[in-house]
Amino acid sequence: MTKFSHIDKSGRARMVDVGDKPPRLRQAVASGMIYLQPETIELIRENQIKKGDVLTVAEVAGVQAAKSTPTLIPLCHPLNITRVVVATKLLPHDARPGVEVTATVRCQGPTGVEMEALTAVSVALLTIYDMCKSAGQQMEIGKIRLLEKTKE
C-alpha cells in the first residue's frame, strides 16, 4: 500500500514536516486563460472598463494571491518568496478573444512554489472576470496549468 505524505496514522490530513529539507532555489511557472467577448477585449485594450485598468489590477491581485497562498490552501507551507511576476497578455485578433495570464514564483526554501504560481494565475483570472462582468458575463476561465517547476 502507498504511504501518503499528507495523511497521518489515523487517516487525517496533516501538513508535511519539511524542516529537515535544505533550502533550495525553487521556481514555478503557471498559466491560464479567460475567454471574453471581442467587445470586452476592446474595452480592456482602450482602458474603458468601469472598474479601471483591468490588466494592471489583475497582475497586482495575482502577486498578492501568491503571497497569501498558505492562508487559502490549508496544507501549504508559508515560504520565503523572493519573486513573483504576473504577466497578462491580450490574445491576438486571429485567436479566440481573451487574456492569457502567466505567473512566475521563486523562493529559497524547503518545498516548491507550484501552488503559489497556480494561485496567482487563478486569482488574476478571477479579478479579470470581476472587473469585466458589467461588460458581459459570457466569460470562460480555463487552461490553468503548471508549465514548469525547477529547483537548484
Buried (B, 14 or more C-beta within 10 A) or exposed (E): EEEEEEEEEEEEEEEBEEEEEEEBEBBBBBBBBBBBBEEBBBBBEEEEBEEEEBBEBBBBBBBBBBBBBBEEEEEBBEBEBBEBBBBBEBBEEEEEBBBBBBBBBBBEBBBBBBBBBBBBBBBBBBBBBBBBEEBEEEBEBEBBEBEEBEEE
